[in-house]
């Protein structure tokens, strides 16, 4: 008995044409817009790095911005998606 014929090979569809690119914004502009929309929790108290995961869990529905991370020269932004 002969093997059944193989189904035709499926090729992926080409990518759809891209529209007009969105304007770029700086991180500070993005943070300001998220805060204005009520989607950001700003934490000003100094936090240690090992405290950051707990903060992310404490605010699961908003982005968090920790302004003062102990021993770091930069701020920490999480959940901003």
N, C-alpha and C positions, 0 to 999 in steps of 0.2 A: 504494500500500500504506500502511496506517495505521500510525502509530507504536505500539509496544506500550504498554500502560497502565503508568503509574508505580507502583512499589511503594508500599504505604501508608506514610505518614510515621511514623517511629519517634520517640516522645517519651521523654525520659529518665525513669527511675523516680524517684519521690520519695526524698529522703534518708531513710535508716532512722532510726527514733526513737533519740534519744540516751539513754544510760543515766545513771546517777549520775555526776556529774563527779568526777574524781580530786582528792584533796586537793592543794593547792599546797604546794610546798616551796621554801625559799630556795636560792639558789645554793650557799651554804656547806653546807647539808644535802645537796644533790645531790652535791657534790664528796665529802663524807664518805662517802656511801653508795657512790659509785663506787670510792673508795679501799678501803673495807671489802670490796667484792666483787672486788678485784684487777683492776679495770678502769681504773685511773688510775696514771700515772707522774708523780710530783712531782719537779720540778727546782728546786733551791734556789739553784744558782749563778747569778750575774748573766749574762744573755744580751742581746745586741743584737737589735734588731728584725729585722735581715737574717739572723739565725741561726734564727729561728722556723720557716720552712718546712722547713729541713733536720731540725730536731727532730721535726716532724710526720711526716716521711718515715722517720725512724729508729725511731719507735714507731707503726707502722701499725695495730696491733691493740689499742692502749689510748688512752685520752684522755691528754692531757698538761696539766699545770698548771705554768707557769713562774712562780715566786713573785716573781722579781726581774728586771724588764725594764729595761735601761739607759735612763734618761731618762724613764721612765713612772712614774706614781704608782699604777698598778693592775697586777694580775696578768694573765696570759694563759692562757686555757683553750681547748683545741682538741681535735678528734676526739671530742667528748663526745656522740655520737649513738647 
